[in-house]
Amino acid sequence: MTSRLTAVRVQPAFPDVAQVRSVIERAGPFWPLSRYAASPEELQALGNETATQFTPPWFRQDFAFGGSVHVDGAELILGNRAFADAARAIYGDDTVVTPTTVYVNVMGPTPFPFAPHLDVPAFRGFTRADHPIWLLKTMKSSGLFEAWRTKIATAVSWMYDGPGGDFHYWPDGPDGAAAVERPPFENVAVVADNEATFHGVAPLGRPGDRLPKGLDHTSRLVRGDGGWDVVHHDDVVAHYPDAVARITISWKADVVAVEEQSGEALDLDRVVDVFLADLRDRAVDVPRPADPHHDRDWVGALAAHYQDWAPQLAV
């Protein structure tokens, strides 16, 4: 393993890649990423109200969540020791690494990138289990809640040998140079703090590859003959041979230093108080929201003043 400040490259990622692929191919169905789409308030806060107008052929299934395995065989991924070792290399040998999550994305050819982005953060006592993603991401963008932010290590690995689909990430911050992993992906992974490290995917496939039309959150991806079938309204509208489909495996773990295990937790009132105090310091007058999850004026005010500026993906 070699280290780049905030990221660690791991090779080999898995002791037996064929075994992991077999677990993935037995799973399904995979659902469009738009199935995880935000509410209108969330899209407003993230500055992307048109995000759900088009559904690209990018599909996902959760294999493990909350430390529990939901797909047979996924313990091979959740319990990966190399990923846990890499997390300690980033955060320190005195940390406790607790794997929580595995999800797998399968992408068909697309002529546009998966834009550089940050993953959804979590804070002590304040997570996506009870609060909207837009609020969590805005809390991270603001920089006001770092004392409460849960450290999360993410390992990303891939199965794909075709054209395009390079993985770009910015271990030295969005103003630094991008690091790039390119296919063929030879059993490699990158472990980083993906809630603070921008990352994205270059366009995938060859010029002229067709996109299936009319997909929505009810469409699904299932295993077909030597590849993957995109099914919409019970009709197979596209087939991606294995050589064409790009598989991404994401592993996440909570990372806690021994002295941080009993830290103060946040609640919604405290979060609102912190934002209001900072807005007052900025001479911004915003009334206290009655419903901080859905009040559109409140959401709009936070979106206007707390945004991450993502790097550009050079392709």
HUSUL-V502786 format. One record per backbone hydrogen bond with DSSP energy under -1.0 kcal/mol. NH is the residue of the N-H (numbers start at 1). CO is the residue of the C=O. Records with the same first field share a line. If there is no record, write none. Layout:
NH: CO / CO
This chain:
4: 7
6: 4
7: 4
8: 191
9: 2
10: 189
13: 187
20: 16
21: 17
22: 18
23: 19
24: 20
25: 21
26: 22
30: 221
31: 60
33: 58
35: 32
36: 33
37: 34
43: 39
44: 40
45: 41
46: 42
48: 43
51: 48
53: 50
58: 56
59: 106
60: 31
61: 104
63: 102
64: 102
65: 68
67: 100
68: 65
70: 63
71: 63
74: 71
76: 73
77: 74
78: 74
79: 75
80: 77
84: 80
85: 81
86: 82
87: 83
88: 84
89: 85
90: 86
91: 87
92: 88
95: 92
96: 256
98: 254
100: 252
101: 252
102: 64
103: 250
104: 61
105: 248
106: 59
107: 246
108: 57
110: 204
114: 201
117: 199
119: 194
123: 126
124: 148
126: 123
130: 127
131: 127
136: 132
137: 133
138: 134
139: 135
140: 136
141: 137
142: 138
148: 145
150: 122
153: 253
154: 192
155: 251
156: 190
157: 249
159: 247
165: 203
167: 181
168: 200
169: 179
170: 198
173: 170
176: 173
179: 169
181: 167
185: 160
187: 185
189: 10
190: 156
191: 8
192: 154
194: 192
196: 193
197: 193
199: 117
200: 168
201: 114
202: 166
204: 110
205: 163
209: 206
219: 216
220: 231
221: 30
222: 229
224: 227
228: 240
229: 222
230: 238
231: 220
232: 235
235: 232
237: 230
238: 230
240: 228
242: 226
244: 241
245: 241
246: 107
247: 159
248: 105
249: 157
250: 103
251: 155
252: 101
253: 153
254: 98
255: 151
256: 96
258: 94
260: 257
261: 258
263: 260
266: 124
271: 267
272: 268
273: 269
274: 270
275: 271
276: 272
277: 273
278: 274
279: 275
280: 276
281: 277
282: 278
283: 280
284: 279
294: 291
295: 291
299: 295
300: 296
301: 297
302: 298
303: 299
304: 300
305: 301
306: 302
